[in-house]
Amino acid sequence: MLEWDDLLARLATPFFWVLRAVWFLGWDVGVRGIGWWVGWHVLRMLTLGRYPSTTLQDQDGASWGEWLLVELFGLALIGATLALLWGRIY
């Protein structure tokens, strides 16, 4: 006979797999995609097209340091913009 613990574990397992997939998609699209997109465009404008040397679609071909710099710059820019907007709203 099934006990409640076994039943809950069997029902919760697919839920946690779906939750893990959503988390992965959120990280991949939200952090990697948007951070790279914003950072790439702004750095290209600031450096007059010299940096980053990779194309916008070649995120996986960028070196680790270049990828990290562009990602963090883009995410910091998004965060600073949101902080400024939040300060004006409240």
Jmol script that loads the backbone (N, CA, C; Angstrom):
load data "model"
ATOM      1  N   MET A   1       0.830  -1.182   0.000  1.00  0.00           N
ATOM      2  CA  MET A   1       0.000   0.000   0.000  1.00  0.00           C
ATOM      3  C   MET A   1       0.877   1.248   0.000  1.00  0.00           C
ATOM      4  N   LEU A   2       0.485   2.237  -0.772  1.00  0.00           N
ATOM      5  CA  LEU A   2       1.230   3.485  -0.843  1.00  0.00           C
ATOM      6  C   LEU A   2       1.011   4.323   0.405  1.00  0.00           C
ATOM      7  N   GLU A   3       2.085   4.841   0.908  1.00  0.00           N
ATOM      8  CA  GLU A   3       1.975   5.752   2.035  1.00  0.00           C
ATOM      9  C   GLU A   3       2.000   7.183   1.516  1.00  0.00           C
ATOM     10  N   TRP A   4       1.612   8.105   2.352  1.00  0.00           N
ATOM     11  CA  TRP A   4       1.516   9.498   1.938  1.00  0.00           C
ATOM     12  C   TRP A   4       2.863  10.057   1.505  1.00  0.00           C
ATOM     13  N   ASP A   5       3.930   9.661   2.190  1.00  0.00           N
ATOM     14  CA  ASP A   5       5.253  10.170   1.813  1.00  0.00           C
ATOM     15  C   ASP A   5       5.634   9.723   0.410  1.00  0.00           C
ATOM     16  N   ASP A   6       5.375   8.447   0.098  1.00  0.00           N
ATOM     17  CA  ASP A   6       5.688   7.943  -1.234  1.00  0.00           C
ATOM     18  C   ASP A   6       4.830   8.623  -2.300  1.00  0.00           C
ATOM     19  N   LEU A   7       3.572   8.800  -2.001  1.00  0.00           N
ATOM     20  CA  LEU A   7       2.666   9.443  -2.950  1.00  0.00           C
ATOM     21  C   LEU A   7       3.085  10.886  -3.218  1.00  0.00           C
ATOM     22  N   LEU A   8       3.411  11.628  -2.177  1.00  0.00           N
ATOM     23  CA  LEU A   8       3.853  13.010  -2.354  1.00  0.00           C
ATOM     24  C   LEU A   8       5.170  13.086  -3.116  1.00  0.00           C
ATOM     25  N   ALA A   9       6.070  12.161  -2.841  1.00  0.00           N
ATOM     26  CA  ALA A   9       7.348  12.161  -3.553  1.00  0.00           C
ATOM     27  C   ALA A   9       7.149  11.879  -5.037  1.00  0.00           C
ATOM     28  N   ARG A  10       6.259  10.950  -5.359  1.00  0.00           N
ATOM     29  CA  ARG A  10       5.996  10.637  -6.766  1.00  0.00           C
ATOM     30  C   ARG A  10       5.299  11.779  -7.486  1.00  0.00           C
ATOM     31  N   LEU A  11       4.441  12.493  -6.795  1.00  0.00           N
ATOM     32  CA  LEU A  11       3.753  13.622  -7.414  1.00  0.00           C
ATOM     33  C   LEU A  11       4.654  14.853  -7.518  1.00  0.00           C
ATOM     34  N   ALA A  12       5.580  15.016  -6.580  1.00  0.00           N
ATOM     35  CA  ALA A  12       6.421  16.207  -6.556  1.00  0.00           C
ATOM     36  C   ALA A  12       7.573  16.130  -7.557  1.00  0.00           C
ATOM     37  N   THR A  13       8.022  14.938  -7.913  1.00  0.00           N
ATOM     38  CA  THR A  13       9.176  14.800  -8.793  1.00  0.00           C
ATOM     39  C   THR A  13       8.965  15.471 -10.152  1.00  0.00           C
ATOM     40  N   PRO A  14       7.873  15.238 -10.865  1.00  0.00           N
ATOM     41  CA  PRO A  14       7.686  15.948 -12.148  1.00  0.00           C
ATOM     42  C   PRO A  14       7.585  17.462 -11.971  1.00  0.00           C
ATOM     43  N   PHE A  15       6.988  17.886 -10.872  1.00  0.00           N
ATOM     44  CA  PHE A  15       6.887  19.318 -10.605  1.00  0.00           C
ATOM     45  C   PHE A  15       8.274  19.941 -10.477  1.00  0.00           C
ATOM     46  N   PHE A  16       9.166  19.270  -9.770  1.00  0.00           N
ATOM     47  CA  PHE A  16      10.514  19.806  -9.598  1.00  0.00           C
ATOM     48  C   PHE A  16      11.310  19.780 -10.894  1.00  0.00           C
ATOM     49  N   TRP A  17      11.068  18.810 -11.768  1.00  0.00           N
ATOM     50  CA  TRP A  17      11.738  18.804 -13.075  1.00  0.00           C
ATOM     51  C   TRP A  17      11.265  19.966 -13.927  1.00  0.00           C
ATOM     52  N   VAL A  18       9.986  20.266 -13.884  1.00  0.00           N
ATOM     53  CA  VAL A  18       9.453  21.414 -14.627  1.00  0.00           C
ATOM     54  C   VAL A  18      10.008  22.708 -14.049  1.00  0.00           C
ATOM     55  N   LEU A  19      10.060  22.793 -12.727  1.00  0.00           N
ATOM     56  CA  LEU A  19      10.607  23.975 -12.078  1.00  0.00           C
ATOM     57  C   LEU A  19      12.079  24.173 -12.441  1.00  0.00           C
ATOM     58  N   ARG A  20      12.833  23.091 -12.519  1.00  0.00           N
ATOM     59  CA  ARG A  20      14.240  23.170 -12.906  1.00  0.00           C
ATOM     60  C   ARG A  20      14.389  23.626 -14.360  1.00  0.00           C
ATOM     61  N   ALA A  21      13.531  23.153 -15.246  1.00  0.00           N
ATOM     62  CA  ALA A  21      13.579  23.575 -16.648  1.00  0.00           C
ATOM     63  C   ALA A  21      13.252  25.059 -16.788  1.00  0.00           C
ATOM     64  N   VAL A  22      12.267  25.526 -16.041  1.00  0.00           N
ATOM     65  CA  VAL A  22      11.911  26.945 -16.081  1.00  0.00           C
ATOM     66  C   VAL A  22      13.059  27.793 -15.540  1.00  0.00           C
ATOM     67  N   TRP A  23      13.699  27.325 -14.467  1.00  0.00           N
ATOM     68  CA  TRP A  23      14.847  28.040 -13.911  1.00  0.00           C
ATOM     69  C   TRP A  23      15.970  28.132 -14.945  1.00  0.00           C
ATOM     70  N   PHE A  24      16.256  27.031 -15.633  1.00  0.00           N
ATOM     71  CA  PHE A  24      17.303  27.023 -16.650  1.00  0.00           C
ATOM     72  C   PHE A  24      16.980  27.989 -17.784  1.00  0.00           C
ATOM     73  N   LEU A  25      15.742  27.962 -18.254  1.00  0.00           N
ATOM     74  CA  LEU A  25      15.354  28.872 -19.332  1.00  0.00           C
ATOM     75  C   LEU A  25      15.423  30.328 -18.885  1.00  0.00           C
ATOM     76  N   GLY A  26      15.030  30.584 -17.654  1.00  0.00           N
ATOM     77  CA  GLY A  26      15.126  31.945 -17.131  1.00  0.00           C
ATOM     78  C   GLY A  26      16.563  32.422 -17.059  1.00  0.00           C
ATOM     79  N   TRP A  27      17.475  31.552 -16.653  1.00  0.00           N
ATOM     80  CA  TRP A  27      18.885  31.905 -16.591  1.00  0.00           C
ATOM     81  C   TRP A  27      19.448  32.096 -17.993  1.00  0.00           C
ATOM     82  N   ASP A  28      19.135  31.172 -18.874  1.00  0.00           N
ATOM     83  CA  ASP A  28      19.719  31.217 -20.215  1.00  0.00           C
ATOM     84  C   ASP A  28      19.220  32.419 -21.004  1.00  0.00           C
ATOM     85  N   VAL A  29      17.932  32.675 -20.952  1.00  0.00           N
ATOM     86  CA  VAL A  29      17.371  33.789 -21.721  1.00  0.00           C
ATOM     87  C   VAL A  29      17.548  35.102 -20.974  1.00  0.00           C
ATOM     88  N   GLY A  30      17.199  35.106 -19.694  1.00  0.00           N
ATOM     89  CA  GLY A  30      17.210  36.352 -18.949  1.00  0.00           C
ATOM     90  C   GLY A  30      18.578  36.895 -18.647  1.00  0.00           C
ATOM     91  N   VAL A  31      19.456  36.052 -18.181  1.00  0.00           N
ATOM     92  CA  VAL A  31      20.766  36.538 -17.777  1.00  0.00           C
ATOM     93  C   VAL A  31      21.742  36.503 -18.937  1.00  0.00           C
ATOM     94  N   ARG A  32      21.904  35.342 -19.543  1.00  0.00           N
ATOM     95  CA  ARG A  32      22.888  35.227 -20.610  1.00  0.00           C
ATOM     96  C   ARG A  32      22.465  35.995 -21.853  1.00  0.00           C
ATOM     97  N   GLY A  33      21.235  35.864 -22.268  1.00  0.00           N
ATOM     98  CA  GLY A  33      20.797  36.496 -23.512  1.00  0.00           C
ATOM     99  C   GLY A  33      20.665  38.000 -23.416  1.00  0.00           C
ATOM    100  N   ILE A  34      19.929  38.470 -22.429  1.00  0.00           N
ATOM    101  CA  ILE A  34      19.653  39.895 -22.327  1.00  0.00           C
ATOM    102  C   ILE A  34      20.895  40.656 -21.869  1.00  0.00           C
ATOM    103  N   GLY A  35      21.639  40.092 -20.915  1.00  0.00           N
ATOM    104  CA  GLY A  35      22.866  40.744 -20.468  1.00  0.00           C
ATOM    105  C   GLY A  35      23.875  40.886 -21.589  1.00  0.00           C
ATOM    106  N   TRP A  36      24.032  39.842 -22.394  1.00  0.00           N
ATOM    107  CA  TRP A  36      24.963  39.895 -23.530  1.00  0.00           C
ATOM    108  C   TRP A  36      24.485  40.911 -24.561  1.00  0.00           C
ATOM    109  N   TRP A  37      23.197  40.902 -24.867  1.00  0.00           N
ATOM    110  CA  TRP A  37      22.648  41.782 -25.893  1.00  0.00           C
ATOM    111  C   TRP A  37      22.851  43.243 -25.512  1.00  0.00           C
ATOM    112  N   VAL A  38      22.488  43.604 -24.287  1.00  0.00           N
ATOM    113  CA  VAL A  38      22.617  44.991 -23.839  1.00  0.00           C
ATOM    114  C   VAL A  38      24.096  45.376 -23.743  1.00  0.00           C
ATOM    115  N   GLY A  39      24.904  44.536 -23.117  1.00  0.00           N
ATOM    116  CA  GLY A  39      26.319  44.843 -22.963  1.00  0.00           C
ATOM    117  C   GLY A  39      27.039  44.961 -24.285  1.00  0.00           C
ATOM    118  N   TRP A  40      26.723  44.087 -25.220  1.00  0.00           N
ATOM    119  CA  TRP A  40      27.380  44.114 -26.527  1.00  0.00           C
ATOM    120  C   TRP A  40      27.087  45.417 -27.256  1.00  0.00           C
ATOM    121  N   HIS A  41      25.817  45.801 -27.277  1.00  0.00           N
ATOM    122  CA  HIS A  41      25.445  47.023 -27.993  1.00  0.00           C
ATOM    123  C   HIS A  41      26.056  48.274 -27.361  1.00  0.00           C
ATOM    124  N   VAL A  42      25.998  48.377 -26.055  1.00  0.00           N
ATOM    125  CA  VAL A  42      26.504  49.581 -25.393  1.00  0.00           C
ATOM    126  C   VAL A  42      28.029  49.649 -25.505  1.00  0.00           C
ATOM    127  N   LEU A  43      28.719  48.526 -25.320  1.00  0.00           N
ATOM    128  CA  LEU A  43      30.172  48.539 -25.456  1.00  0.00           C
ATOM    129  C   LEU A  43      30.597  48.848 -26.892  1.00  0.00           C
ATOM    130  N   ARG A  44      29.855  48.343 -27.865  1.00  0.00           N
ATOM    131  CA  ARG A  44      30.167  48.676 -29.260  1.00  0.00           C
ATOM    132  C   ARG A  44      30.020  50.172 -29.514  1.00  0.00           C
ATOM    133  N   MET A  45      28.997  50.789 -28.928  1.00  0.00           N
ATOM    134  CA  MET A  45      28.813  52.231 -29.109  1.00  0.00           C
ATOM    135  C   MET A  45      29.904  53.017 -28.383  1.00  0.00           C
ATOM    136  N   LEU A  46      30.242  52.604 -27.163  1.00  0.00           N
ATOM    137  CA  LEU A  46      31.238  53.338 -26.391  1.00  0.00           C
ATOM    138  C   LEU A  46      32.641  53.219 -26.969  1.00  0.00           C
ATOM    139  N   THR A  47      32.973  52.070 -27.547  1.00  0.00           N
ATOM    140  CA  THR A  47      34.319  51.861 -28.090  1.00  0.00           C
ATOM    141  C   THR A  47      34.366  52.085 -29.598  1.00  0.00           C
ATOM    142  N   LEU A  48      33.318  52.644 -30.153  1.00  0.00           N
ATOM    143  CA  LEU A  48      33.228  52.932 -31.593  1.00  0.00           C
ATOM    144  C   LEU A  48      33.466  51.686 -32.448  1.00  0.00           C
ATOM    145  N   GLY A  49      32.890  50.573 -32.018  1.00  0.00           N
ATOM    146  CA  GLY A  49      32.923  49.345 -32.802  1.00  0.00           C
ATOM    147  C   GLY A  49      34.147  48.477 -32.622  1.00  0.00           C
ATOM    148  N   ARG A  50      35.030  48.800 -31.687  1.00  0.00           N
ATOM    149  CA  ARG A  50      36.261  48.016 -31.515  1.00  0.00           C
ATOM    150  C   ARG A  50      36.105  46.854 -30.563  1.00  0.00           C
ATOM    151  N   TYR A  51      35.254  46.977 -29.557  1.00  0.00           N
ATOM    152  CA  TYR A  51      35.108  45.915 -28.556  1.00  0.00           C
ATOM    153  C   TYR A  51      33.645  45.684 -28.294  1.00  0.00           C
ATOM    154  N   PRO A  52      33.178  44.516 -28.139  1.00  0.00           N
ATOM    155  CA  PRO A  52      33.832  43.210 -28.232  1.00  0.00           C
ATOM    156  C   PRO A  52      34.091  42.819 -29.683  1.00  0.00           C
ATOM    157  N   SER A  53      35.116  42.009 -29.860  1.00  0.00           N
ATOM    158  CA  SER A  53      35.515  41.642 -31.221  1.00  0.00           C
ATOM    159  C   SER A  53      34.607  40.580 -31.826  1.00  0.00           C
ATOM    160  N   THR A  54      33.861  39.864 -31.009  1.00  0.00           N
ATOM    161  CA  THR A  54      32.952  38.839 -31.531  1.00  0.00           C
ATOM    162  C   THR A  54      31.661  39.484 -32.010  1.00  0.00           C
ATOM    163  N   THR A  55      30.955  38.758 -32.850  1.00  0.00           N
ATOM    164  CA  THR A  55      29.673  39.277 -33.337  1.00  0.00           C
ATOM    165  C   THR A  55      28.611  39.087 -32.274  1.00  0.00           C
ATOM    166  N   LEU A  56      27.479  39.713 -32.489  1.00  0.00           N
ATOM    167  CA  LEU A  56      26.389  39.624 -31.517  1.00  0.00           C
ATOM    168  C   LEU A  56      25.883  38.189 -31.389  1.00  0.00           C
ATOM    169  N   GLN A  57      25.836  37.458 -32.480  1.00  0.00           N
ATOM    170  CA  GLN A  57      25.327  36.089 -32.450  1.00  0.00           C
ATOM    171  C   GLN A  57      26.379  35.088 -31.996  1.00  0.00           C
ATOM    172  N   ASP A  58      27.632  35.485 -31.896  1.00  0.00           N
ATOM    173  CA  ASP A  58      28.716  34.553 -31.576  1.00  0.00           C
ATOM    174  C   ASP A  58      29.080  34.596 -30.095  1.00  0.00           C
ATOM    175  N   GLN A  59      28.086  34.573 -29.251  1.00  0.00           N
ATOM    176  CA  GLN A  59      28.310  34.624 -27.811  1.00  0.00           C
ATOM    177  C   GLN A  59      29.115  33.419 -27.332  1.00  0.00           C
ATOM    178  N   ASP A  60      28.854  32.260 -27.879  1.00  0.00           N
ATOM    179  CA  ASP A  60      29.569  31.059 -27.459  1.00  0.00           C
ATOM    180  C   ASP A  60      31.003  31.041 -27.973  1.00  0.00           C
ATOM    181  N   GLY A  61      31.318  31.826 -28.990  1.00  0.00           N
ATOM    182  CA  GLY A  61      32.664  31.876 -29.526  1.00  0.00           C
ATOM    183  C   GLY A  61      33.561  32.888 -28.830  1.00  0.00           C
ATOM    184  N   ALA A  62      33.002  33.673 -27.915  1.00  0.00           N
ATOM    185  CA  ALA A  62      33.792  34.676 -27.206  1.00  0.00           C
ATOM    186  C   ALA A  62      34.666  34.007 -26.156  1.00  0.00           C
ATOM    187  N   SER A  63      35.801  34.622 -25.871  1.00  0.00           N
ATOM    188  CA  SER A  63      36.652  34.100 -24.801  1.00  0.00           C
ATOM    189  C   SER A  63      35.927  34.279 -23.469  1.00  0.00           C
ATOM    190  N   TRP A  64      36.417  33.551 -22.463  1.00  0.00           N
ATOM    191  CA  TRP A  64      35.734  33.580 -21.169  1.00  0.00           C
ATOM    192  C   TRP A  64      35.756  34.980 -20.576  1.00  0.00           C
ATOM    193  N   GLY A  65      36.890  35.659 -20.639  1.00  0.00           N
ATOM    194  CA  GLY A  65      36.994  37.003 -20.078  1.00  0.00           C
ATOM    195  C   GLY A  65      36.131  38.009 -20.807  1.00  0.00           C
ATOM    196  N   GLU A  66      36.114  37.900 -22.127  1.00  0.00           N
ATOM    197  CA  GLU A  66      35.280  38.804 -22.921  1.00  0.00           C
ATOM    198  C   GLU A  66      33.805  38.558 -22.635  1.00  0.00           C
ATOM    199  N   TRP A  67      33.425  37.310 -22.558  1.00  0.00           N
ATOM    200  CA  TRP A  67      32.034  36.970 -22.268  1.00  0.00           C
ATOM    201  C   TRP A  67      31.625  37.516 -20.910  1.00  0.00           C
ATOM    202  N   LEU A  68      32.488  37.320 -19.902  1.00  0.00           N
ATOM    203  CA  LEU A  68      32.169  37.766 -18.553  1.00  0.00           C
ATOM    204  C   LEU A  68      32.061  39.281 -18.486  1.00  0.00           C
ATOM    205  N   LEU A  69      32.978  39.990 -19.122  1.00  0.00           N
ATOM    206  CA  LEU A  69      32.955  41.449 -19.094  1.00  0.00           C
ATOM    207  C   LEU A  69      31.695  41.998 -19.761  1.00  0.00           C
ATOM    208  N   VAL A  70      31.363  41.473 -20.922  1.00  0.00           N
ATOM    209  CA  VAL A  70      30.182  41.965 -21.639  1.00  0.00           C
ATOM    210  C   VAL A  70      28.909  41.635 -20.873  1.00  0.00           C
ATOM    211  N   GLU A  71      28.808  40.416 -20.336  1.00  0.00           N
ATOM    212  CA  GLU A  71      27.623  40.016 -19.570  1.00  0.00           C
ATOM    213  C   GLU A  71      27.443  40.884 -18.333  1.00  0.00           C
ATOM    214  N   LEU A  72      28.509  41.014 -17.547  1.00  0.00           N
ATOM    215  CA  LEU A  72      28.401  41.781 -16.308  1.00  0.00           C
ATOM    216  C   LEU A  72      28.155  43.263 -16.583  1.00  0.00           C
ATOM    217  N   PHE A  73      28.755  43.782 -17.636  1.00  0.00           N
ATOM    218  CA  PHE A  73      28.507  45.172 -17.994  1.00  0.00           C
ATOM    219  C   PHE A  73      27.039  45.371 -18.374  1.00  0.00           C
ATOM    220  N   GLY A  74      26.506  44.453 -19.163  1.00  0.00           N
ATOM    221  CA  GLY A  74      25.097  44.559 -19.556  1.00  0.00           C
ATOM    222  C   GLY A  74      24.158  44.430 -18.375  1.00  0.00           C
ATOM    223  N   LEU A  75      24.429  43.481 -17.490  1.00  0.00           N
ATOM    224  CA  LEU A  75      23.569  43.306 -16.320  1.00  0.00           C
ATOM    225  C   LEU A  75      23.688  44.489 -15.361  1.00  0.00           C
ATOM    226  N   ALA A  76      24.904  45.032 -15.204  1.00  0.00           N
ATOM    227  CA  ALA A  76      25.080  46.210 -14.346  1.00  0.00           C
ATOM    228  C   ALA A  76      24.349  47.416 -14.925  1.00  0.00           C
ATOM    229  N   LEU A  77      24.377  47.546 -16.224  1.00  0.00           N
ATOM    230  CA  LEU A  77      23.678  48.655 -16.869  1.00  0.00           C
ATOM    231  C   LEU A  77      22.164  48.524 -16.685  1.00  0.00           C
ATOM    232  N   ILE A  78      21.657  47.313 -16.827  1.00  0.00           N
ATOM    233  CA  ILE A  78      20.223  47.085 -16.589  1.00  0.00           C
ATOM    234  C   ILE A  78      19.874  47.385 -15.141  1.00  0.00           C
ATOM    235  N   GLY A  79      20.702  46.902 -14.217  1.00  0.00           N
ATOM    236  CA  GLY A  79      20.453  47.145 -12.797  1.00  0.00           C
ATOM    237  C   GLY A  79      20.503  48.614 -12.437  1.00  0.00           C
ATOM    238  N   ALA A  80      21.471  49.348 -12.990  1.00  0.00           N
ATOM    239  CA  ALA A  80      21.576  50.784 -12.708  1.00  0.00           C
ATOM    240  C   ALA A  80      20.378  51.543 -13.273  1.00  0.00           C
ATOM    241  N   THR A  81      19.951  51.148 -14.464  1.00  0.00           N
ATOM    242  CA  THR A  81      18.783  51.798 -15.064  1.00  0.00           C
ATOM    243  C   THR A  81      17.533  51.550 -14.232  1.00  0.00           C
ATOM    244  N   LEU A  82      17.355  50.314 -13.789  1.00  0.00           N
ATOM    245  CA  LEU A  82      16.198  50.006 -12.943  1.00  0.00           C
ATOM    246  C   LEU A  82      16.266  50.728 -11.611  1.00  0.00           C
ATOM    247  N   ALA A  83      17.464  50.845 -11.035  1.00  0.00           N
ATOM    248  CA  ALA A  83      17.611  51.560  -9.769  1.00  0.00           C
ATOM    249  C   ALA A  83      17.277  53.044  -9.929  1.00  0.00           C
ATOM    250  N   LEU A  84      17.726  53.638 -11.026  1.00  0.00           N
ATOM    251  CA  LEU A  84      17.398  55.044 -11.275  1.00  0.00           C
ATOM    252  C   LEU A  84      15.895  55.229 -11.484  1.00  0.00           C
ATOM    253  N   LEU A  85      15.295  54.329 -12.246  1.00  0.00           N
ATOM    254  CA  LEU A  85      13.843  54.433 -12.462  1.00  0.00           C
ATOM    255  C   LEU A  85      13.075  54.191 -11.179  1.00  0.00           C
ATOM    256  N   TRP A  86      13.530  53.267 -10.372  1.00  0.00           N
ATOM    257  CA  TRP A  86      12.869  52.965  -9.103  1.00  0.00           C
ATOM    258  C   TRP A  86      12.941  54.176  -8.166  1.00  0.00           C
ATOM    259  N   GLY A  87      14.077  54.860  -8.187  1.00  0.00           N
ATOM    260  CA  GLY A  87      14.235  56.049  -7.350  1.00  0.00           C
ATOM    261  C   GLY A  87      13.323  57.180  -7.781  1.00  0.00           C
ATOM    262  N   ARG A  88      13.043  57.259  -9.048  1.00  0.00           N
ATOM    263  CA  ARG A  88      12.152  58.312  -9.528  1.00  0.00           C
ATOM    264  C   ARG A  88      10.684  57.971  -9.271  1.00  0.00           C
ATOM    265  N   ILE A  89      10.383  56.697  -9.206  1.00  0.00           N
ATOM    266  CA  ILE A  89       8.992  56.298  -8.978  1.00  0.00           C
ATOM    267  C   ILE A  89       8.638  56.469  -7.511  1.00  0.00           C
ATOM    268  N   TYR A  90       9.543  56.063  -6.619  1.00  0.00           N
ATOM    269  CA  TYR A  90       9.250  56.118  -5.180  1.00  0.00           C
ATOM    270  C   TYR A  90      10.040  57.172  -4.493  1.00  0.00           C
TER     271      TYR A  90
END
end "model"
wireframe off; spacefill off
backbone 0.3
color backbone group
